Amino acid sequence: MNTKNLSELTDKELIVEKKKLKKSKIINAFVIGFLTSIVAVGLVSSIYGKNYSILIPLLFPMYFIYRIVVKHTT
């Protein structure tokens, strides 16, 4: 992908980039919320059912949340 400096973009290109960024933020917020709810339900069910072996698969959604957050903070 060819990336340009923001100062080199025209007004129309900046508007398109702004829309892409806003859409990306909304989608990422939805995915993070969905994965967080999976972790929360898994934790509650493991504590309530006293079955702690379910905690290991909950590392996968937590890893994906971490990757999304780190990707957008750098």
TILOKE-620940 format. One record per residue (C-alpha): residue number from 1; y, z, x. Coordinates in nm, 4 decimals. Layout:
N
REC|num|yy|zz|xx
REC|NUM|Y|Z|X
...
This chain:
74
REC|num|yy|zz|xx
REC|1|0.0000|0.0000|0.0000
REC|2|0.3362|-0.0991|0.1343
REC|3|0.5749|0.1957|0.1108
REC|4|0.9497|0.1568|0.1263
REC|5|1.2220|0.4033|0.1937
REC|6|1.3971|0.5139|-0.1264
REC|7|1.7289|0.3894|0.0078
REC|8|1.5832|0.0378|0.0352
REC|9|1.4801|0.0159|-0.3317
REC|10|1.6878|-0.1454|-0.6037
REC|11|1.7929|0.0412|-0.9164
REC|12|1.5139|-0.1128|-1.1255
REC|13|1.2511|-0.0286|-0.8645
REC|14|1.3782|0.3311|-0.8533
REC|15|1.3446|0.3601|-1.2308
REC|16|0.9875|0.2306|-1.2132
REC|17|0.9024|0.4769|-0.9355
REC|18|1.0544|0.7621|-1.1352
REC|19|0.8400|0.6730|-1.4383
REC|20|0.5266|0.6560|-1.2226
REC|21|0.6048|0.9953|-1.0712
REC|22|0.6647|1.1545|-1.4106
REC|23|0.3401|1.0112|-1.5493
REC|24|0.1511|1.1305|-1.2421
REC|25|0.2906|1.4828|-1.2787
REC|26|0.1913|1.5003|-1.6454
REC|27|-0.1625|1.3777|-1.5758
REC|28|-0.2049|1.6195|-1.2846
REC|29|-0.0794|1.9113|-1.4946
REC|30|-0.3319|1.8221|-1.7657
REC|31|-0.6187|1.7956|-1.5164
REC|32|-0.5263|2.1253|-1.3495
REC|33|-0.5097|2.2964|-1.6897
REC|34|-0.8438|2.1511|-1.7934
REC|35|-1.0156|2.2578|-1.4715
REC|36|-0.8570|2.6026|-1.4910
REC|37|-0.9920|2.6455|-1.8436
REC|38|-1.3396|2.5508|-1.7204
REC|39|-1.3157|2.8187|-1.4506
REC|40|-1.1848|3.0769|-1.6999
REC|41|-1.4608|3.0102|-1.9529
REC|42|-1.7219|3.0203|-1.6762
REC|43|-1.5938|3.3511|-1.5461
REC|44|-1.5862|3.5079|-1.8917
REC|45|-1.9341|3.3842|-1.9764
REC|46|-2.0775|3.5031|-1.6453
REC|47|-1.9228|3.8480|-1.6829
REC|48|-2.0187|3.8781|-2.0492
REC|49|-2.3729|3.7511|-1.9945
REC|50|-2.4169|3.9363|-1.6653
REC|51|-2.5376|3.6129|-1.5084
REC|52|-2.3483|3.5806|-1.1812
REC|53|-2.5339|3.2729|-1.0578
REC|54|-2.2942|3.0561|-1.2595
REC|55|-2.0098|3.1464|-1.0245
REC|56|-2.1283|2.9058|-0.7532
REC|57|-2.0792|2.5861|-0.9606
REC|58|-1.7304|2.7093|-1.0482
REC|59|-1.6308|2.6389|-0.6887
REC|60|-1.6207|2.2644|-0.7649
REC|61|-1.3341|2.2772|-1.0187
REC|62|-1.1482|2.5213|-0.7936
REC|63|-1.1853|2.2756|-0.5032
REC|64|-1.0488|1.9881|-0.7146
REC|65|-0.7524|2.2004|-0.8231
REC|66|-0.6850|2.2804|-0.4583
REC|67|-0.6973|1.9115|-0.3619
REC|68|-0.4539|1.8112|-0.6375
REC|69|-0.2069|2.0854|-0.5475
REC|70|-0.2202|2.0165|-0.1736
REC|71|-0.1829|1.6415|-0.2272
REC|72|0.1427|1.6860|-0.4157
REC|73|0.2995|1.9528|-0.2001
REC|74|0.2920|1.7444|0.1184
